[in-house]
Amino acid sequence: MRLTRFTDLALRVLMRLAVAEADLPTTRDVAATMRVPYTHTAKVVARLQHLGLVEARRGRGGGLALTSAGRAASVGGVVRELEGAGDVVDCEGSTPCPLQSACILRGALRRAQEAFFSALDPLTVNDLVATPTGPLLLGISGGAPAGAERP
């Protein structure tokens, strides 16, 4: 199974925010760190806010912060929510499959998709930023590990 670019970016945004300690990066900061367009990142952040995973604070000293629900969120749950419940293949599209009424592939693919999501269920967003990922994220975002001095 392949994730959409939207879901991929959403997971990376969550990971970036999970390592942000006192600093609150802006959507522009996150977009620059992830090397993706600001407009795409803004759409992702809006969806993550809607899901209650990210909080955006306006004004001086504002920025993005991961909520406690965001830190504890199951990666499988986030991916399910962002990818939607659609089938892996489109059997009923503009040219419906002639095998649709007797096909066992569709059910097998649905089970494989659920197994994919289930494999991600035990992981939380916090788990994704454990060593070595967290320190690497801090390095590329200009952050410093807890207790370290910032230039």
N, C-alpha and C positions, 0 to 999 in steps of 0.2 A: 504494500500500500504506500502511496505517496501523499504526503501532506501538501496542502495548498501553501503558497507563499505567505498568505495572510496568517495561517496558523503557525508556520515556522517563525515569522517575525514576532508574533504574539508571545511565543515561548521565549524568544531571545529578549524581548522587552521585559518580561517577567523576571528572567534571570538577571538582567542588568539592574533592575530595581531591587532585587533581593540582596545585592552586594552594596547598594548605596546605603551608607550609614547616616551620617549627619547631613551629607549633601543631598539636595533634592534636584536631580537633573531635570531639565526641561525636555519637552518632546523633541525640540531641535537638537539638544545634546545627545539624546538617545539615538535619533536618526543619524547623526554624524558618526557616533561610535559604531553603529551597526552598518554604516555605509549604505543606507537606503534612503529613498526620497522622503522628505518631511511629510508630504501629503499622505503617503501610504502609512507612515508611522502614526500620524494623527488619527487616521481611521481606526487603526489597531488599538491605540490608547483609548479612544472613545468607546470601543466595544468592551475593552477590559474594565473600564469604569462602569459601564452598564451592568457587567457581571459582578461588580463589587470587589474586584481583585486589585484595582488600582484607584488611588485617590489623586486628584489634581488640585493643587493649591495655587490660587492666583496671587498676583502682586509680588512686592519685594519679599524675597526669601521664599517664594513659592516654587513649585515644581511638582514632580511626580513622586509618589510614594506607594509602595506596596502595602496593602491592607493586611491585617492579621489573617483574614480569609485567603488572601492571595498567597501568603507565605505557606499556609497549610494546604493549599489547593492540590488536589490530585492531578497529576499531569494527564492521566487518562481521562478524567472528567473534563479538564480544560479542552483537550483535543476533541473529545466527543461533542462538546458544546460548539466549538468553532467549526468543526468539519460538518456537523449536521448528521442527520440520521439516514442520509441517502445511501442507496446501494452502490457497490463498487463499480458495477456495470449498469448501463441504462438499457434495460430490456424493452422498455415501452416508449422509447424516444420517437423521433420523427419517422424512423423506419423500424417499427417493432420487430423483434426477433421472432422468426417463425417457430422456434423451438420453445418459446415461452411456456406453453401449457404443459410440457412434459420434461422440462429441463431441471436437472439436479445441480447444475453448476451455480445457479443464482444462490441457492441455499448454502452451498459450500463456501462461496465467496462471502456471504453474510457472516457465517461462522468464523471464517478467517479474519474478517474485519473486527469482529468482537474480540477475538483472541489477541489481535494487535492492541486494541484499546485496553484489554484486561492486563496485558503485560506492562502497560504504563500506569495502571491504577495505583500500585503501591508507592510509586515515586511522588514526592511532593516537590513544589517549586524550591523549597529550601534544600532538598536532596540534590537538585541539579547544580547547585553552586558550591557543593563541597569541594575540597581539594581534589584535583588540581584546577578545576574550572573557575572557582571563585577568585583565586588570586590572579588568574589570567584575565578575567573580566575586569578586575580592578586595575590591572596594568594597562589594558587598552582603553579604559574609560578615564584614565588620569586619576583614579582614586588611589587611596593607600589603605593597606590592611589596618584593622583596628589597632590603636596604640602607636602607629607609626606617624612620624611627622610628615606634613604635607608642605611642599615648597611654597 
